[in-house]
Amino acid sequence: MAGSTPGEEPELTVPVTMFEDVEDLKAKIARLTAQMEALTHGAAAGPDEASADTEAGPGDAAGSAEGGEEEEWQYPPFILLLDPPLYDDELRALIEWVEGVLVPGYLAEPSADAHWCHLWFEHAVAVARLHALWLAWQELTDPVSCGYTGPSVWHRDHLDPCMRELRASQGPFRGCTKNEHQIQHRLPGRVPSAWRQDSPPE
């Protein structure tokens, strides 16, 4: 380089922009790493949320948790433990799915070997099993959470066993025919208290 004397090593000048490029690459790698971790753990966080989680330190996470900014994931409840009007709302949504998706798509004509009751929602066992089947359908038909194999898993692990139990010759619909409904099989007015987790009376 100009100005250097013989025998001396030339002085290297690194452009400032090169440091900026390196920092940009580091930031991009950090964001990609956070996104990969989120996808690996099944999180639904977007790039902005993932990078924010990566950059936030332990103190920030604790502070947000204490401040109540993060909401806890609410799992769907067991339908038979719900009281009105929550039970009525959940049952109404379940009926729409059963009558709109399950019955026309999967239910063959009832027979002596495959019972069905048009008033299935008055059978406690049927409500419980079909609600569980519906929850599984919601999860396993979402490619984001289950990939491409979800529907196959739903048919194998949920639909087929549920239908076998409900429509069996000794299942909950055994006394019901196309034109009759057994009154003794109807859903009780209250769920047995032993199922509930209410606090004991003081």
Salt bridges, closest charged atoms under 4 A:
GLU23 OE2 - LYS26 NZ 3.73
ASP83 OD1 - ARG196 NH2 2.98
ASP89 OD1 - ARG92 NH1 3.02
GLU90 OE2 - HIS131 NE2 2.81
GLU109 OE2 - LYS178 NZ 2.82
GLU122 OE1 - HIS181 NE2 3.31
GLU122 OE1 - ARG186 NE 2.83
ASP157 OD1 - ARG156 NE 2.65
